[in-house]
Amino acid sequence: MPVTGGDQTECEASPLQTLTATATVPAGSTVVWYDAANGGNVLVTAPTLNAIGSITYYAQAVNANNCASLFRTPVTLTINAAPVAPVTGGDQTECEASPLQTLTATATVPAGSTLVWYDAANGGNVLVTAPTLNAVGSITYYAQAVNASNCSSLSRTPVTLTINPAPVVPVTGGDQTECEASPLQTLTATATVPSGQTVVWYDAATGGNVLVTAPTLNAVGSITYYAQAVNANNCSSLSRTPVTLTINAAPVVPVTGGDQTECEASPLQTLTATATVPVGSTVVWYDAATGGNVLVTAPTLNAVGSITYYAQAVNANNCSSLSRTPVTLTIKAAPVVPVTGGNQTECEASPLQTLTATATVPAGSTVVWYDAATGGNVLVTAPTLNAVGSITYYAQAVNENNCSSLSRTPVTLTINAAPVVPVTGGDQTECEASPLQTLTATATVPVGSSGSVV
């Protein structure tokens, strides 16, 4: 009987292969193929298989005498079905995390099959470790199913793992700290990222809420915003950059000791402006309501005239009060002393005369009379003398600013007493004599007086 090339068993290929049964006989004989071990039908075509499954052909030798071998030799052809390709869990694309994550490719096969991973779509190497990615970048693994017949799926299913790099954190314009202004200013946090990236602002270092408005501050206080970079792959930077905005409160304006107005004194006085601020603040004096210069000496006035200084409070944050408090110092000029009509000295008259002191001052000033050179009492009546004796009055000028002259002008009134009348030696009466006599009148006056005959 024929000697066959042996049974043939193969796994399904693509395109589907064709198996052909073979058998050999000695020279002078031929092979006849049947579809049954006995009887059956002679094959009119080659004994082949080109479908999944199994078939057995039977080879019988026929010699030159047309005698057939006593037995037929079976040859079985088998094409085992390839398993279906694995179904993967899908490509995986993630953004870089910290610590760096590990992605693992997954795939499933029907029961009875196993999964084999390769590093190439065809050929390549079988993976001896899990198909993972734990570095920034991208890698594709290929899953092939192998069934119980040790047949592999006709194709491999690719699974791509990708870890996209996180962008670098934003570079901020820096924290901002300012003193309260008027009107109140608005601070805006800023941050920059490379081209192709955007900045997303949050209200917390992790988690928190995305800001739907600009990261600003327009109230006294402090707030921190957090800038995160987002790139074209929608990956966020691994950390957020904090930006703190601070508006420090301005101190309250100083409370001054009040404006000071005084009349010129002698020697000339010095006025000093004063102001108080709460504990922790200091007073800085300026020569203008805004701008101007800081005073390096005390805010004083020691000349006739008026000057206004401006007190501003500065607190521990070096913030200045929103306004300055004006303090005006004024030294009003004293009027010139009165010019008097001069001292008056008269002898006692009968009836007794009245002397009146006089003084003149420039227009706009008035004369006030006193009974003393300093201090003393203001005269409520005219400065007069109507008695024998002497009195001195003091005239002081008072101007429209109610300032008095720096000194008083004395005016002395004097009525000297008249002496008593002489005491005579008496009347003399005589008769004419010849030669004619001379009569002489006589009179005496007190010591210190002299007399004359009229």
Beta strands, then each sheet from edge to edge (+ up, - down):
strand 1: 3-4
strand 2: 8-11
strand 3: 19-20
strand 4: 23-24
strand 5: 30-34
strand 6: 48-49
strand 7: 53-62
strand 8: 73-80
strand 9: 87-88
strand 10: 92-95
strand 11: 103-104
strand 12: 107-108
strand 13: 114-118
strand 14: 132-133
strand 15: 137-146
strand 16: 157-164
strand 17: 171-172
strand 18: 176-179
strand 19: 187-188
strand 20: 191-192
strand 21: 198-202
strand 22: 216-217
strand 23: 221-230
strand 24: 241-248
strand 25: 255-256
strand 26: 260-263
strand 27: 271-272
strand 28: 275-276
strand 29: 282-286
strand 30: 300-301
strand 31: 305-314
strand 32: 325-332
strand 33: 339-340
strand 34: 344-347
strand 35: 355-356
strand 36: 359-360
strand 37: 366-370
strand 38: 384-385
strand 39: 389-398
strand 40: 409-416
strand 41: 423-424
strand 42: 443-444
sheet 1: 1+ 4-
sheet 2: 2+ 8+ 7- 5+
sheet 3: 3+ 6-
sheet 4: 9+ 12-
sheet 5: 10+ 16+ 15- 13+
sheet 6: 11+ 14-
sheet 7: 17+ 20-
sheet 8: 18+ 24+ 23- 21+
sheet 9: 19+ 22-
sheet 10: 25+ 28-
sheet 11: 26+ 32+ 31- 29+
sheet 12: 27+ 30-
sheet 13: 33+ 36-
sheet 14: 34+ 40+ 39- 37+
sheet 15: 35+ 38-
sheet 16: 41+ 42-
end
